[in-house]
Amino acid sequence: MSREFRFHHLFLLLMLFALLASCVQQAGGRRDTIDGAVATDDSAGSSGPVPGQAANADSSTDTTTSTELRGEPLLRHMVDPFVGTYKTKLTIPKNYAGYFYLSGLNIASLSDRIVSVRFNFGRDLEPVVVPATIGRGKGITPQTDIRVLILDLRNKPFQDIRLLYDLYDYGDYDSNNDGSEELVPTSDPRSSSLYCRGLKLEHDHTFVGSNNNPSCDSAGERCLYSYAKIQDSGLYEATSSLAMIPSEPQIDLAGDGYTVDSNSNQLLKCLPDSNSATTLSATLNTTTITSASGLVDYQETVTLGGNTYNYYGPFRTINESGWEVSSGALFSDISNTVVATSGASGLFQLALSNAPANTSTSPVASARAGYKSFLFPRVGKMELRSGIDHFSSTSHSGTRTKQNLLAGGETGYMDGCNIRTTNYDTYTGEGISSCNVSATIDIITTNSSGKIEVLTTSNEVKLQLIRPSDEDYLGRETLYTSMKSCSTSNSCASSECCYNDRCWSKELVTQCLEDANVSGYLSTGESCSSDYECASLCCNPSSGSCAIHVDNQNDRVLCSKSPGQSCVSSEWCREENIPLCLIVKTGMDASGQVTCSLRCYNKPTFGICRSGTCVPPTPNDVPSFDPANPDCTSAQDPPSF
């Protein structure tokens, strides 16, 4: 073998060793990247600073030193505690008590830090800070696991958050994109199709804006979290222009028939979510609404019980100046095939005729005449007992007409207002549609100087809070927290009673108030046959009506029953002037002894109520007294009556 050949082989071996060394070095660099650190050029021979330590700022050498950068954590998902799936939008009750998980990219880079998660809720960015730890959770596939942030919510940190906003239903219920909804809108407040409108536009990632388009004001624009607030409305008083707030569903409250219900009850009921003059007339039980087209207009005049009211639609706007959505973006007609394809996004589908026009100073004026709202729930069913008139339809999109259940059970589809009024807590001001939503979610830590440092912020991961919930072991909402409100048992199911303005199971309330033989509490002037039927316990036998009986420090108007008339106590019997004779002091004689005399007074005395009948009071005894030899040892001061 020649020397030249041996030299050639030696050169090849050296080249192979060099290539092998470079491959090993590349493998190490790749491992650093996976672990979350990005390796920089280390050709100068320096290993670079250790992660978490600062580089030497005083170095004056020209040699390029390497640095190792920590990967920035990014929030991407939340884990639904009820079903265990990853979601970017999650809805939980505000009294949720349990563990909560957040996932994202480079969560492992937080392992050497003490971190917390800060939720900023609503337009005011109300903060709730929850300590977090780093743990492992199952990945997208069962064979992998990922690092997650674990939050302990067993102390219910969200329970004091106010639910100031409302849920809107933007679900796709048009199965074939023909402009007609074949599917029934959801009744689940945790549905993924519900969006809480409670944020400023800058925190709403569903809005795609630009320098040329900074506002959500055009038809078809989507800004599903941006703040706007509407409320169910009744008629407006013509003189004061004050709106009535519906507090009763469209049912027969008295149980004697819908058409004979009192006008005061009719004014408390929900208005139909439509522009049908016939449906509005039937709901209010009035014949004063006339329309050649059969459609009711904005600012329609309605006469009910001799009083005049104005109709401005089934909803009223709240805090218009704070709305983040306006003009064309207020309405989204699902019958339009373009909307059916792109999805609903406004507050209403349609507006009443003669609606006010939007202006530069009032860009949301047309919303005052809106109807067919996306406010949750859009439709729903009630549980009623048999024989109770109500307005419903067999189809969720059908015309509501007066119906009557032959047997107690579930009604047909009713307008959403009926569900909202019967699922509302007057003490907290929260109902089935109430919500709050996180504007941003921050991962924070405290740096070496004691200041809060924000490691990452996300406005694309949304946590929505809804009313408190309490479920039994079968997953059913318990009655106490269901907030099913009522004024009579006719608003409750056949197996329930209305007690303290709530529907309770008859297993808990043994007898409904309407089923009990209740007497009493009749007002002054109402017909009576017994004292016990009157709230004053005074039934005037001459007029056969309840009379006044008041006896307190400020007022004194007595029943004054004559002897022989019925009574419940002596106080209700007539006062008689009965002589009362007493030995009273009259002064002192010359020797300093007390002088006295016998004197008689007329004392007003209630008659005696004996066996339920008034009898005259018993006369008082006259004490013995000798004027010639008076005994003043028992003398007393003159009475003040």
Residue pairs with C-beta under 8 A, 6 or more apart in sequence:
29 39
32 38
32 39
32 68
33 39
35 108
36 70
36 71
36 106
36 108
36 109
37 51
37 68
37 69
37 70
37 71
38 68
38 69
38 71
39 48
39 66
39 68
40 48
40 66
40 67
40 68
40 69
41 64
41 66
42 48
42 66
43 64
44 63
44 64
44 65
44 66
45 63
46 63
46 65
46 66
47 66
48 55
48 65
48 66
48 67
48 68
49 55
49 56
49 65
49 67
49 68
50 68
51 68
51 70
52 70
52 112
55 65
55 67
56 65
59 65
70 109
71 105
71 106
71 109
72 106
72 109
72 455
72 456
73 104
73 105
73 106
73 107
73 109
73 110
73 443
73 455
73 456
74 104
74 105
74 106
74 456
74 458
75 102
75 103
75 104
75 441
75 443
75 456
75 458
75 461
76 88
76 103
76 104
76 105
76 458
76 461
77 86
77 87
77 88
77 102
77 103
77 104
77 461
78 86
78 87
78 88
78 90
78 100
78 101
78 102
78 103
78 461
78 463
79 85
79 86
79 87
79 100
79 101
79 102
79 103
79 137
79 148
80 86
80 87
80 90
81 92
81 96
81 98
81 99
81 100
81 101
82 190
86 103
86 140
87 192
88 460
88 461
88 462
89 192
89 195
89 461
89 462
89 464
90 462
90 463
90 464
91 189
91 190
91 191
91 192
91 194
91 435
91 463
91 464
91 465
91 466
92 158
92 190
92 463
92 464
92 465
92 466
93 465
93 466
93 467
93 468
93 469
94 156
94 158
94 159
94 161
94 163
94 436
94 465
94 466
94 467
94 468
95 156
95 158
95 159
95 468
95 469
95 470
96 153
96 156
96 158
97 153
97 154
97 155
97 156
98 153
98 154
99 150
99 151
99 152
99 153
99 154
100 130
100 150
100 151
100 152
100 153
101 137
101 148
101 149
101 150
101 151
102 117
102 132
102 148
102 149
102 151
102 441
102 461
103 137
103 146
103 147
103 148
103 149
104 149
104 458
107 134
107 146
107 147
107 148
107 149
108 134
108 147
110 134
110 149
110 443
110 455
111 134
111 147
113 445
113 455
114 445
114 446
115 131
115 132
115 134
115 149
115 443
115 444
115 445
115 455
116 129
116 130
116 131
116 132
116 443
116 444
116 445
117 129
117 130
117 132
117 149
117 151
117 441
117 442
117 443
117 444
118 127
118 128
118 129
118 130
118 441
118 442
118 443
118 444
119 127
119 128
119 129
119 130
119 158
119 438
119 441
119 463
120 126
120 127
120 438
120 439
120 440
120 441
120 442
121 127
121 128
121 161
121 198
121 436
121 437
121 438
121 439
121 465
122 164
122 165
122 198
122 199
122 436
122 437
122 439
123 198
123 199
123 200
123 227
123 322
123 439
125 439
125 440
126 161
126 162
126 436
128 157
128 158
128 161
129 444
130 151
130 152
130 153
130 157
131 151
131 152
132 149
132 150
132 151
132 443
133 149
133 150
134 147
134 148
134 149
134 150
135 147
135 148
135 149
135 150
136 145
136 146
136 147
136 148
137 145
137 146
137 147
137 148
138 144
138 145
138 146
139 145
139 146
149 443
158 465
159 468
161 436
161 465
162 436
163 430
163 434
163 435
163 436
163 465
163 466
163 467
164 198
164 434
164 436
165 196
165 197
165 198
165 227
165 229
165 434
165 435
165 436
165 437
166 196
166 197
166 229
166 230
166 375
166 376
166 433
166 434
166 435
167 189
167 194
167 195
167 196
167 375
167 376
167 433
167 434
167 435
167 464
167 466
168 194
168 195
168 196
168 197
168 224
168 347
168 374
168 375
168 376
169 185
169 186
169 191
169 193
169 194
169 374
169 375
169 376
169 377
169 378
170 193
170 194
170 195
170 224
170 343
170 344
170 345
170 374
171 183
171 185
171 186
171 191
171 193
171 194
172 193
172 343
173 181
173 182
173 183
173 184
173 185
174 180
174 181
174 182
174 183
174 334
174 340
175 182
175 183
176 182
177 337
177 340
177 341
178 337
178 340
179 334
179 335
179 336
179 337
179 340
180 335
180 397
181 334
181 396
181 397
184 379
184 396
184 413
185 377
185 378
185 379
185 396
186 193
186 194
186 376
186 377
187 377
187 380
187 381
187 419
189 376
189 432
189 433
189 466
189 467
190 466
194 376
194 464
195 206
195 224
195 225
195 464
196 225
196 435
196 436
196 437
196 464
197 224
197 225
197 226
197 227
197 228
197 229
198 225
198 227
198 435
198 436
198 437
199 225
199 226
199 227
199 324
199 437
199 439
200 226
200 227
200 324
200 439
201 207
201 209
201 215
201 216
201 223
201 226
201 324
203 225
203 439
203 440
203 459
204 216
204 223
204 224
204 225
204 226
204 324
205 225
205 459
205 460
206 222
206 223
206 224
206 225
207 216
207 221
207 222
207 223
207 226
208 222
209 215
209 216
215 326
216 222
216 223
216 226
216 324
216 325
216 326
216 329
217 325
217 326
217 327
217 328
217 329
217 363
218 327
218 328
218 329
219 328
219 329
219 331
219 332
220 328
220 329
220 332
220 338
220 339
220 342
220 345
221 328
221 329
221 345
222 343
222 345
223 324
223 325
223 329
223 345
224 345
225 437
225 462
226 324
226 325
227 322
227 323
227 324
227 325
228 323
228 324
228 325
228 330
228 347
228 364
228 367
229 317
229 318
229 319
229 323
230 315
230 316
230 317
230 318
230 347
230 367
230 370
230 373
230 375
231 245
231 315
231 316
231 318
232 245
232 246
232 270
232 271
232 314
232 315
232 417
232 420
232 421
233 243
233 244
233 245
233 246
233 271
233 312
233 313
233 314
233 315
233 316
234 243
234 244
234 245
234 246
234 267
234 268
234 269
234 270
234 271
235 243
235 244
235 267
235 271
235 284
235 302
235 304
235 309
235 310
235 311
236 242
236 243
236 244
236 309
236 310
236 311
236 312
237 244
237 307
237 309
237 310
238 301
238 307
238 308
238 309
238 310
241 310
243 312
243 316
244 267
244 268
246 268
246 269
246 270
246 271
246 417
246 421
247 268
247 421
247 487
248 265
248 268
248 269
248 270
248 421
248 487
248 491
249 269
249 270
249 382
249 390
249 414
249 417
249 418
249 421
249 422
249 491
250 269
250 270
250 272
250 283
250 390
250 391
250 400
250 414
250 415
250 418
251 258
251 269
251 382
251 384
251 388
251 389
251 390
251 391
251 418
251 490
251 491
252 258
252 261
252 388
252 389
252 390
252 490
253 261
253 265
253 487
253 488
253 490
253 491
254 260
254 261
254 262
254 265
254 488
254 490
255 387
255 388
255 488
255 490
255 514
257 389
258 285
258 389
258 390
258 402
259 285
261 285
263 304
263 305
263 307
264 305
266 283
266 284
266 285
266 286
266 304
267 304
267 309
269 283
269 284
270 283
270 314
270 415
270 417
270 418
270 421
271 280
271 283
271 284
271 311
271 313
271 314
271 417
272 279
272 280
272 283
272 314
272 391
272 400
272 415
273 314
273 371
273 372
273 373
273 415
273 416
273 417
274 280
274 371
274 372
274 399
274 400
275 295
275 296
275 350
275 352
275 353
275 371
276 294
276 295
276 296
276 399
277 289
277 290
277 291
277 294
277 295
277 296
278 294
279 391
279 399
279 400
279 401
280 289
280 296
280 311
281 287
281 288
281 289
282 391
282 401
282 402
283 391
284 302
284 304
286 302
286 303
286 304
288 301
288 302
288 303
288 304
289 296
289 300
289 302
289 311
291 297
295 353
296 311
296 352
297 352
297 353
297 354
298 311
298 312
298 313
298 351
298 352
298 353
298 354
298 355
298 356
298 368
298 369
299 310
299 311
299 312
299 354
300 310
300 311
301 308
301 309
301 310
301 311
302 308
302 309
302 310
302 311
303 309
312 368
312 369
313 352
313 368
313 369
313 370
313 371
314 371
314 373
314 415
314 417
315 348
315 370
315 371
315 373
315 375
316 368
317 364
317 367
317 368
320 362
320 364
320 367
323 364
325 346
325 347
325 364
326 358
326 363
326 364
327 358
327 363
327 364
327 366
329 345
329 346
330 346
330 347
330 348
330 364
330 366
330 367
330 370
331 346
331 347
331 348
331 349
331 350
331 351
331 366
331 370
332 339
332 344
332 345
332 346
332 348
332 349
332 374
333 339
333 349
333 350
334 340
334 344
334 349
335 349
339 345
344 374
346 374
347 367
347 370
347 373
347 374
347 375
348 367
348 370
348 371
348 372
348 373
348 374
349 371
349 372
349 373
349 374
350 370
350 371
350 372
351 366
351 367
351 369
351 370
351 371
352 369
352 370
352 371
354 369
355 366
355 368
355 369
356 362
356 365
356 366
356 368
356 369
357 365
357 366
358 364
358 365
358 366
359 365
373 416
375 416
375 420
375 433
376 416
376 432
376 433
377 416
377 419
377 420
377 432
377 433
378 416
379 396
379 413
379 414
379 415
379 416
380 413
380 414
380 416
380 418
380 419
381 392
381 410
381 411
381 412
381 413
381 414
382 390
382 410
382 411
382 414
382 418
382 419
382 422
382 491
383 408
383 409
383 410
383 411
383 492
383 493
383 494
383 496
384 390
384 405
384 408
384 409
384 411
384 490
384 491
384 492
384 493
384 494
385 405
385 408
385 489
385 490
385 492
385 493
385 494
386 405
386 406
386 407
386 408
386 494
387 404
387 405
388 404
388 405
388 490
389 402
389 403
389 404
390 402
390 403
390 404
390 405
390 411
390 414
391 400
391 401
391 402
391 403
391 414
391 415
392 400
392 401
392 403
392 411
392 412
392 413
392 414
393 399
393 400
393 401
393 412
393 413
394 412
394 413
395 413
396 413
398 413
400 413
400 414
400 415
403 411
403 412
405 411
408 493
408 494
408 495
409 493
409 494
419 432
420 431
420 432
420 433
421 485
422 484
422 485
422 486
422 491
423 431
423 432
423 482
423 483
423 484
423 485
424 430
424 431
424 432
424 483
424 485
425 431
425 467
425 483
425 485
426 485
426 501
430 467
430 483
431 467
431 483
432 467
432 483
434 466
434 467
435 464
435 465
435 466
436 464
436 465
437 462
437 463
437 464
437 465
438 461
438 462
438 463
438 464
439 459
440 457
440 458
440 459
441 457
441 458
441 459
441 461
441 463
442 454
442 455
442 456
442 457
442 458
443 454
443 455
443 456
443 457
444 452
444 453
444 454
444 455
445 452
445 453
445 455
446 452
446 453
447 453
467 481
467 483
468 481
469 477
469 481
470 477
470 478
470 480
470 481
471 477
471 478
472 478
479 502
479 503
479 504
479 505
479 508
484 492
484 502
484 503
485 491
485 501
485 502
485 503
486 492
486 498
486 501
486 502
486 503
487 498
487 501
488 498
488 514
489 496
489 497
489 498
489 503
489 512
489 513
489 514
490 514
491 498
491 503
492 498
492 503
493 503
495 505
495 506
496 503
496 504
496 505
496 506
497 503
497 504
497 506
497 509
497 511
497 512
497 513
498 504
498 512
498 513
499 509
499 513
506 512
519 530
519 532
519 533
520 532
520 533
520 534
520 535
521 535
522 528
522 533
522 534
522 535
522 546
523 535
523 546
524 534
524 535
524 536
524 545
524 546
524 547
524 548
525 545
525 546
526 534
526 545
526 546
527 544
527 545
528 534
528 539
528 544
528 545
528 546
529 539
529 544
530 539
530 566
531 537
531 538
531 539
531 566
531 567
531 568
531 572
532 568
533 539
533 546
534 546
534 547
535 546
536 546
536 547
536 548
536 549
536 550
536 559
537 549
537 559
537 568
537 569
537 572
538 546
538 547
538 548
538 549
538 559
538 561
538 572
539 545
539 546
539 547
539 566
540 546
540 547
541 565
541 566
547 559
548 557
548 559
549 557
549 558
549 559
549 572
550 556
550 557
550 558
551 557
551 558
551 571
558 571
558 572
558 574
558 575
559 571
559 572
560 572
560 573
560 574
560 575
561 567
561 572
561 573
561 574
561 607
561 614
562 574
562 614
563 573
563 574
563 607
563 614
563 615
563 616
564 613
564 614
564 615
565 613
565 614
566 612
566 613
566 614
567 573
567 607
567 609
567 612
567 613
567 614
568 609
568 612
569 609
570 606
570 607
570 608
570 609
571 606
572 609
572 614
573 606
573 607
573 608
573 609
573 614
573 615
574 606
574 607
574 614
575 604
575 605
575 606
575 607
576 604
576 605
576 607
576 616
576 617
577 602
577 603
577 604
577 605
578 602
578 603
578 604
578 605
578 617
578 619
578 620
579 600
579 601
579 602
579 603
579 619
579 620
580 600
580 601
580 602
580 603
580 620
580 639
581 598
581 599
581 600
581 601
581 620
581 622
581 623
582 598
582 599
582 600
582 601
582 623
582 636
582 638
582 639
583 596
583 597
583 598
583 623
583 625
583 630
583 631
583 632
583 634
583 635
583 636
584 596
584 597
584 599
584 635
584 636
584 637
584 638
584 639
585 594
585 595
585 596
585 632
585 635
585 636
585 637
585 638
586 595
586 596
586 597
587 594
587 595
588 594
588 595
589 595
593 632
594 632
594 635
595 630
595 632
596 630
596 632
596 635
597 625
597 627
597 630
598 622
598 623
598 625
598 627
599 638
600 622
601 639
601 641
603 639
603 641
604 641
605 617
606 617
607 614
607 615
607 616
607 617
608 614
608 615
608 616
608 617
608 618
609 615
623 634
625 631
